Amino acid sequence: MGDKIPDIPYTKEENELWKRIYERLATLHKESMCSQFLKVSEDLNKTFKLSERIPQLNELSEYLKSKTGFTIKPTHGILSQR
């Protein structure tokens, strides 16, 4: 539980695909999402340069913890409701 989430070495191709997907979604989000979502998305992009690379799960978890107190943990499948 207390172990650091390992980094994933994404390839240049994976980051390029992410960039194209992110750009397309950002355009769609501007058309249909609420201002609160757009504000958080803008902050995430500034913090992690989402338009350039895939963020690491540990980075996102630390960001979320600093903003809300929650953290993210990877799982190996579906979790029970407990």
Helices and strands as residue ranges (DSSP letters): H 12-32, H 35-48, H 57-68
